[in-house]
Amino acid sequence: MRTLKISLLIFILSITIPAQSRHLYHNDKILQNPFLTHTTDSIYLDFQQEIISTINKVKVKQNDKEYFLIDSLVSKSTDGSQYKFIFKYNPYGKMVERTGLISFNGELEIFEKVEYFYNTYNNLIKELYFDWNNAAWDSLLQILYEYNQNNNLISTTLQSYISGNWENESRSTNTYDQAGNEITSLSELWQNNQWTNSSMVYNYYSPQYIRDSLQLQKWDGNNWQNYLRITFYYDSLTTFLELSIAQIWTGNQFQDYLKVNINNDELGNQVQQLEQIWNGSTWVNDIKKDYRYIWNYFESGYSELWNGTNWVPGDSPILINNPDGFKIAINSQSIHIYYKIVNVGSTNSNTPNDFSLSQNYPNPFNPSTKISWQSPIGSWQTLKVYDILGNEVATLVNEYRNAGNYEIDFQSTVSSHQLANGVYFYRLQAGDYVETRKMILLK
């Protein structure tokens, strides 16, 4: 039962859930100061003073080009095992390498490496996984990503490296509506030299384009059979996710199975998650997770299990969800992330190499926020803001612009009209490049 629940949790996490030239690495075995390190030195400051300094830096972030990127991650389990991951980036803040180490006899030893590759639109197109074997890297597997003209992910293919060749393992294919919402996701397995059905996810949305529910079906060899349904509930004011209930198909109806209660901070960061199992008559505590954020940045996460009387330390999937797009769920009892301050995009040339639309800052915002983007070529560019119903709220840019980096302020007061709290979308189109991001107005 616990194995089923863990697999469901990882599935739920996957759907609720998107630099510089020199790099700093932690060489110490026991990391200190569980938030920030500097690229300019290796001196650890007092933790509380560091937090205050960091928050102040973040609040004025819109006035400079400083960003926080993950330097390293430490994961610990109740059995005493410890993992550490170290990250490298390209000059534009995109992760290009992740190295994994495991604690063995009191020493950290390398065991894996992942390399990341991007297209000209900064979309991730390939991940390469390597296994450390006899002092050399062995190719293990790769994940290939494909996108449509709107930069929506349409397929993900997993391949294993066997006897010098890449062999298909699994594939998922996605479809979207006109607003860019994912409607279906088909999972297939490579069997007998052909793709065969495995599972299908159907997503359902409210008129405000907020996902209300999803339904998962499995292929029995001849037909699609119901398997799982998840319903999502949101705060009416902020639209932050507050609750999800997963139900299992029993053969003739869906039956309650897993409830996930979520507490969020004022920025929408998940700070606590309580998971409960339906025992046939009531919801029973099972797993509790506590998350700590510094501003929008994940700092640490802890997991506890319910022993029938008290909460005790225990392993479970802990979700890391950072504003730089890094997302991962690691099965452990605790996770700590360490950051470095970097200047993203600082190169010898003022002309960008790629198209890119950045996340607005601050987000949530009130009464104004900054939207920035970059274009490697001159083109006619439009930047528009839409409400959650898809109605156009404002046109911020509608003109020809040369190659370069741009930034613009968006005010919550548009044409003497004060916008209401809620979710809005801003969409950039520059030639064939189109990208949309979400922002939240919160008063």
C-alpha positions as CSV (number, residue, x, y, z in Angstrom):
1,M,0.0,0.0,0.0
2,R,2.8,2.4,0.9
3,T,4.5,1.7,-2.5
4,L,1.3,2.5,-4.3
5,K,1.0,5.7,-2.3
6,I,4.6,6.8,-3.0
7,S,4.1,6.2,-6.8
8,L,0.9,8.3,-6.7
9,L,2.6,11.1,-4.8
10,I,5.4,11.2,-7.3
11,F,2.8,11.4,-10.1
12,I,0.9,14.2,-8.3
13,L,4.1,16.1,-7.7
14,S,5.0,15.8,-11.4
15,I,1.8,17.5,-12.5
16,T,1.5,20.2,-9.9
17,I,4.4,21.2,-10.4
18,P,8.8,25.8,-14.2
19,A,24.7,32.1,-14.5
20,Q,28.0,32.8,-14.8
21,S,31.3,31.8,-16.2
22,R,32.8,30.6,-13.0
23,H,31.4,28.2,-10.4
24,L,31.8,27.6,-6.7
25,Y,31.8,24.1,-5.3
26,H,31.4,23.0,-1.7
27,N,34.2,20.6,-0.9
28,D,33.4,20.2,2.7
29,K,31.7,16.9,3.9
30,I,29.3,18.6,6.2
31,L,27.8,21.8,4.7
32,Q,27.0,24.7,6.9
33,N,24.8,27.8,6.6
34,P,21.8,26.3,4.8
35,F,21.1,29.0,2.4
36,L,23.6,31.1,0.7
37,T,27.3,31.1,-0.4
38,H,29.1,33.8,-2.4
39,T,30.9,33.4,-5.6
40,T,33.4,36.0,-4.5
41,D,34.6,34.2,-1.4
42,S,34.1,31.1,0.8
43,I,33.6,32.8,4.1
44,Y,30.5,31.6,5.9
45,L,28.6,34.4,7.6
46,D,26.3,34.2,10.6
47,F,23.1,32.5,9.5
48,Q,20.6,35.0,10.8
49,Q,22.6,38.0,9.4
50,E,22.9,36.1,6.1
51,I,19.1,35.7,5.9
52,I,18.5,39.4,6.5
53,S,21.1,40.4,4.0
54,T,19.7,37.9,1.4
55,I,16.1,39.1,1.8
56,N,17.2,42.7,1.3
57,K,19.2,41.8,-1.8
58,V,16.1,40.0,-3.2
59,K,13.9,43.0,-2.6
60,V,16.0,45.3,-4.7
61,K,16.8,42.6,-7.2
62,Q,14.9,44.5,-9.9
63,N,17.5,47.3,-9.8
64,D,20.4,45.0,-10.8
65,K,21.2,41.8,-12.6
66,E,21.9,39.6,-9.5
67,Y,20.1,36.2,-9.3
68,F,20.3,33.2,-7.0
69,L,21.2,29.8,-8.5
70,I,21.5,26.5,-6.8
71,D,25.1,25.7,-5.9
72,S,24.5,22.3,-4.3
73,L,21.9,20.1,-2.6
74,V,22.2,17.7,0.3
75,S,19.7,15.0,0.9
76,K,19.6,12.8,4.0
77,S,17.6,9.6,4.8
78,T,16.6,8.0,8.1
79,D,18.9,5.1,7.4
80,G,21.9,7.4,7.5
81,S,22.5,7.6,3.8
82,Q,23.4,11.0,2.4
83,Y,23.4,12.3,-1.2
84,K,24.9,15.5,-2.5
85,F,24.3,17.1,-5.9
86,I,26.5,19.9,-7.4
87,F,25.3,22.1,-10.3
88,K,26.9,24.0,-13.2
89,Y,25.4,26.7,-15.4
90,N,26.0,28.4,-18.7
91,P,26.4,32.2,-18.8
92,Y,22.6,32.6,-19.1
93,G,21.7,30.8,-15.9
94,K,20.7,27.5,-17.6
95,M,21.7,24.4,-15.8
96,V,24.2,22.4,-17.9
97,E,25.4,19.8,-15.5
98,R,24.4,18.0,-12.3
99,T,26.9,15.8,-10.5
100,G,25.7,13.3,-7.8
101,L,27.7,12.1,-4.8
102,I,26.9,9.5,-2.2
103,S,28.2,9.1,1.3
104,F,30.2,5.8,1.6
105,N,32.2,5.0,4.7
106,G,32.1,8.6,5.8
107,E,33.3,9.9,2.4
108,L,31.4,11.3,-0.5
109,E,32.0,9.4,-3.8
110,I,30.8,10.3,-7.3
111,F,28.1,8.0,-8.6
112,E,26.2,9.9,-11.4
113,K,26.3,12.9,-13.8
114,V,23.6,14.6,-15.8
115,E,24.2,16.9,-18.7
116,Y,21.5,19.3,-20.1
117,F,21.1,20.7,-23.6
118,Y,18.9,23.6,-24.9
119,N,17.7,24.9,-28.2
120,T,17.8,28.6,-29.4
121,Y,14.6,29.3,-27.5
122,N,16.2,28.1,-24.2
123,N,13.9,25.0,-24.1
124,L,15.5,21.9,-22.7
125,I,15.8,19.4,-25.5
126,K,18.0,16.7,-24.0
127,E,19.2,15.2,-20.7
128,L,22.1,12.8,-20.7
129,Y,22.7,10.5,-17.7
130,F,26.0,8.9,-16.9
131,D,27.0,6.3,-14.3
132,W,30.5,6.5,-12.7
133,N,32.1,3.1,-13.2
134,N,35.7,2.1,-12.7
135,A,36.9,5.7,-12.8
136,A,35.1,6.5,-16.0
137,W,31.7,7.8,-17.1
138,D,29.4,5.2,-18.7
139,S,26.4,6.4,-20.7
140,L,23.2,5.3,-18.9
141,L,20.1,6.9,-20.5
142,Q,18.9,10.0,-22.2
143,I,15.6,12.0,-22.2
144,L,14.7,13.8,-25.4
145,Y,12.2,16.7,-25.5
146,E,10.2,18.1,-28.5
147,Y,8.2,21.3,-28.6
148,N,5.6,22.9,-30.9
149,Q,5.7,26.3,-32.5
150,N,4.3,27.8,-29.3
151,N,7.1,26.2,-27.2
152,N,4.7,23.8,-25.6
153,L,6.3,20.4,-24.7
154,I,4.7,17.9,-27.0
155,S,6.8,14.8,-26.5
156,T,9.3,13.3,-24.0
157,T,11.2,10.1,-25.0
158,L,13.3,8.0,-22.6
159,Q,16.1,5.9,-24.1
160,S,18.6,3.5,-22.5
161,Y,22.2,3.1,-23.7
162,I,22.6,-0.7,-24.3
163,S,25.6,-2.3,-26.1
164,G,26.6,0.9,-27.8
165,N,23.1,1.9,-29.0
166,W,20.3,4.1,-27.8
167,E,17.2,2.0,-27.3
168,N,13.7,3.3,-26.7
169,E,12.1,2.7,-23.3
170,S,9.1,5.0,-22.9
171,R,7.4,8.0,-24.4
172,S,4.8,10.6,-23.5
173,T,2.9,12.8,-26.0
174,N,1.0,15.9,-25.0
175,T,-1.8,17.9,-26.6
176,Y,-2.9,21.5,-25.7
177,D,-5.8,23.8,-26.1
178,Q,-5.6,27.3,-27.7
179,A,-4.7,28.8,-24.4
180,G,-1.7,26.5,-24.0
181,N,-3.2,24.3,-21.3
182,E,-2.3,20.6,-21.5
183,I,-5.4,18.6,-22.3
184,T,-4.0,15.0,-22.7
185,S,-0.8,13.1,-22.0
186,L,-0.4,9.7,-23.6
187,S,2.3,7.4,-22.1
188,E,3.6,4.6,-24.2
189,L,6.2,1.7,-23.8
190,W,8.5,0.4,-26.4
191,Q,7.7,-3.3,-26.8
192,N,8.4,-5.6,-29.7
193,N,9.9,-2.7,-31.8
194,Q,6.8,-0.6,-31.6
195,W,5.1,1.9,-29.3
196,T,2.3,0.4,-27.2
197,N,-0.2,2.2,-25.0
198,S,0.4,2.4,-21.3
199,S,-1.6,5.2,-19.7
200,M,-3.6,8.3,-20.6
201,V,-4.1,11.5,-18.5
202,Y,-7.1,13.8,-19.3
203,N,-6.9,17.3,-17.7
204,Y,-10.0,19.3,-17.1
205,Y,-10.1,23.1,-16.5
206,S,-12.4,25.7,-15.2
207,P,-13.5,28.7,-17.4
208,Q,-10.6,30.5,-15.7
209,Y,-8.1,28.0,-17.1
210,I,-7.4,26.6,-13.7
211,R,-7.1,22.8,-13.7
212,D,-10.0,21.4,-11.7
213,S,-9.2,17.7,-12.1
214,L,-7.5,15.0,-14.0
215,Q,-8.3,11.4,-14.8
216,L,-5.7,8.7,-15.4
217,Q,-6.6,5.6,-17.4
218,K,-4.5,2.5,-18.0
219,W,-4.4,0.3,-21.1
220,D,-5.3,-3.3,-20.5
221,G,-4.2,-4.5,-23.9
222,N,-7.5,-3.9,-25.6
223,N,-9.3,-1.0,-23.9
224,W,-8.7,2.0,-21.7
225,Q,-9.7,1.3,-18.1
226,N,-10.2,3.9,-15.3
227,Y,-7.5,3.9,-12.7
228,L,-7.1,7.3,-10.8
229,R,-8.9,10.6,-10.5
230,I,-7.5,13.7,-8.8
231,T,-9.6,16.8,-7.9
232,F,-7.9,20.1,-7.1
233,Y,-9.2,22.8,-4.8
234,Y,-7.9,26.4,-4.7
235,D,-8.0,29.5,-2.5
236,S,-10.8,31.7,-4.0
237,L,-8.7,34.9,-3.6
238,T,-5.2,33.9,-4.5
239,T,-5.9,30.8,-6.6
240,F,-3.1,29.0,-4.7
241,L,-3.6,25.2,-4.5
242,E,-5.0,24.2,-1.1
243,L,-6.1,20.7,-1.4
244,S,-6.1,17.7,-3.7
245,I,-8.0,14.4,-3.3
246,A,-7.0,11.3,-5.2
247,Q,-9.5,8.5,-5.8
248,I,-8.9,5.0,-7.0
249,W,-11.2,3.2,-9.4
250,T,-12.6,0.1,-7.7
251,G,-14.3,-1.4,-10.8
252,N,-17.6,0.4,-10.6
253,Q,-16.8,3.7,-8.9
254,F,-14.1,6.0,-7.7
255,Q,-13.2,5.6,-4.0
256,D,-11.3,8.1,-1.8
257,Y,-7.7,7.1,-1.3
258,L,-5.3,10.0,-0.7
259,K,-5.9,13.6,0.5
260,V,-3.1,16.2,0.4
261,N,-3.7,19.4,2.4
262,I,-1.4,22.3,1.5
263,N,-0.5,25.5,3.4
264,N,1.1,28.3,1.4
265,D,2.9,31.5,2.3
266,E,1.9,34.9,1.0
267,L,4.0,34.3,-2.2
268,G,2.3,31.0,-3.0
269,N,5.2,28.8,-1.8
270,Q,4.1,25.6,-0.2
271,V,5.3,25.6,3.4
272,Q,3.5,22.5,4.7
273,Q,1.9,19.4,3.2
274,L,-0.2,17.0,5.2
275,E,-1.1,13.7,3.5
276,Q,-3.9,11.5,4.8
277,I,-5.2,8.1,3.8
278,W,-8.9,7.1,3.7
279,N,-9.5,4.1,5.9
280,G,-13.1,3.5,4.8
281,S,-14.7,5.9,7.3
282,T,-12.3,8.8,8.0
283,W,-9.0,10.4,6.9
284,V,-6.0,9.1,8.8
285,N,-2.7,11.0,9.1
286,D,0.2,9.5,7.1
287,I,2.9,11.9,6.1
288,K,3.7,15.5,7.0
289,K,6.3,17.7,5.1
290,D,7.5,21.1,6.2
291,Y,9.2,23.4,3.7
292,R,11.3,26.5,4.4
293,Y,11.7,29.3,1.8
294,I,13.8,32.5,1.8
295,W,11.6,34.8,-0.2
296,N,10.8,32.6,-3.3
297,Y,13.8,30.3,-2.9
298,F,13.5,26.8,-1.4
299,E,15.9,26.4,1.5
300,S,15.0,23.2,3.2
301,G,12.4,20.4,3.5
302,Y,11.7,17.9,6.2
303,S,9.5,14.7,6.2
304,E,7.7,13.0,9.1
305,L,5.6,9.9,9.3
306,W,2.6,9.3,11.6
307,N,3.2,6.2,13.8
308,G,-0.4,6.2,15.1
309,T,0.4,8.5,18.0
310,N,3.1,10.9,17.1
311,W,5.0,12.4,14.1
312,V,8.5,10.8,13.8
313,P,11.2,11.4,11.2
314,G,10.7,9.4,8.0
315,D,11.5,9.3,4.3
316,S,9.1,10.5,1.6
317,P,9.2,12.4,-1.7
318,I,10.2,16.0,-0.9
319,L,9.4,18.5,-3.7
320,I,11.9,21.2,-4.7
321,N,10.3,23.9,-6.8
322,N,12.5,26.9,-7.5
323,P,11.7,30.1,-9.4
324,D,14.7,29.4,-11.7
325,G,12.7,26.5,-13.1
326,F,14.4,23.7,-11.2
327,K,12.0,21.0,-10.0
328,I,12.6,17.6,-8.6
329,A,11.1,15.2,-6.0
330,I,13.7,13.3,-3.9
331,N,12.7,10.5,-1.5
332,S,14.5,11.4,1.7
333,Q,13.9,12.7,5.3
334,S,15.5,16.1,4.8
335,I,16.8,18.3,2.0
336,H,18.9,21.5,2.2
337,I,19.8,23.7,-0.8
338,Y,22.8,26.1,-0.9
339,Y,22.8,29.1,-3.3
340,K,25.3,31.4,-4.9
341,I,24.8,34.9,-6.2
342,V,25.5,35.3,-9.9
343,N,25.1,37.8,-12.7
344,V,23.0,36.1,-15.3
345,G,23.7,37.0,-18.9
346,S,26.8,39.1,-18.3
347,T,28.9,38.6,-21.5
348,N,31.3,40.6,-23.6
349,S,28.6,41.3,-26.1
350,N,25.4,43.2,-25.5
351,T,23.6,41.1,-28.1
352,P,21.8,38.1,-26.6
353,N,22.3,34.6,-28.2
354,D,18.8,33.4,-27.6
355,F,15.2,34.5,-27.2
356,S,14.0,34.5,-23.6
357,L,11.1,35.8,-21.6
358,S,11.9,36.1,-17.9
359,Q,9.5,35.6,-15.0
360,N,8.2,38.9,-13.8
361,Y,9.6,40.3,-10.6
362,P,8.3,40.7,-8.0
363,N,5.7,37.9,-8.3
364,P,3.1,38.1,-6.7
365,F,3.1,41.9,-7.2
366,N,1.3,45.0,-6.0
367,P,1.0,47.5,-7.5
368,S,3.7,47.1,-10.1
369,T,6.0,44.4,-11.5
370,K,8.9,44.3,-14.0
371,I,8.8,42.1,-17.2
372,S,12.1,41.5,-19.0
373,W,13.0,39.7,-22.2
374,Q,15.8,39.4,-24.7
375,S,15.9,39.0,-28.5
376,P,19.0,37.9,-30.5
377,I,17.6,39.6,-33.7
378,G,15.5,42.6,-34.7
379,S,11.8,41.8,-35.2
380,W,8.3,43.1,-34.7
381,Q,7.5,42.4,-31.1
382,T,4.3,42.4,-29.1
383,L,3.9,42.0,-25.3
384,K,0.4,41.7,-24.1
385,V,-1.3,40.9,-20.7
386,Y,-4.4,38.7,-20.4
387,D,-6.7,37.9,-17.5
388,I,-7.5,34.4,-16.5
389,L,-10.4,34.3,-19.0
390,G,-8.2,35.1,-21.9
391,N,-9.3,38.7,-22.2
392,E,-6.7,41.1,-23.3
393,V,-5.9,43.5,-20.4
394,A,-3.1,45.6,-21.8
395,T,-0.7,45.9,-24.7
396,L,2.7,46.9,-23.3
397,V,4.7,46.6,-26.6
398,N,3.6,46.6,-30.2
399,E,6.5,47.7,-32.4
400,Y,9.7,46.8,-34.2
401,R,12.7,46.4,-31.8
402,N,16.3,45.7,-32.5
403,A,18.2,42.8,-30.9
404,G,18.9,43.4,-27.3
405,N,17.7,43.1,-23.7
406,Y,14.5,44.9,-22.6
407,E,12.5,45.6,-19.4
408,I,9.2,47.2,-18.9
409,D,7.0,48.1,-15.9
410,F,3.4,46.8,-15.6
411,Q,1.1,48.6,-13.3
412,S,-2.0,47.1,-11.7
413,T,-3.9,50.2,-12.7
414,V,-4.7,50.0,-16.5
415,S,-6.5,53.0,-18.2
416,S,-7.7,54.3,-14.8
417,H,-9.1,50.9,-14.0
418,Q,-7.7,49.0,-11.0
419,L,-7.2,45.3,-11.7
420,A,-8.6,42.8,-9.4
421,N,-6.6,40.2,-7.4
422,G,-5.9,37.0,-9.3
423,V,-3.8,35.3,-12.0
424,Y,-2.8,37.1,-15.2
425,F,-0.7,36.0,-18.2
426,Y,1.8,38.0,-20.2
427,R,2.6,36.8,-23.7
428,L,5.6,37.8,-25.9
429,Q,5.7,37.3,-29.6
430,A,8.9,38.2,-31.5
431,G,8.9,36.8,-35.0
432,D,8.3,33.0,-34.7
433,Y,9.1,33.1,-31.0
434,V,6.1,32.9,-28.7
435,E,6.1,32.5,-25.0
436,T,3.6,33.0,-22.2
437,R,4.2,33.2,-18.4
438,K,1.9,33.5,-15.4
439,M,1.9,36.3,-12.8
440,I,-0.2,37.0,-9.7
441,L,-1.6,40.3,-8.5
442,L,-2.0,40.1,-4.7
443,K,-3.0,43.1,-2.7
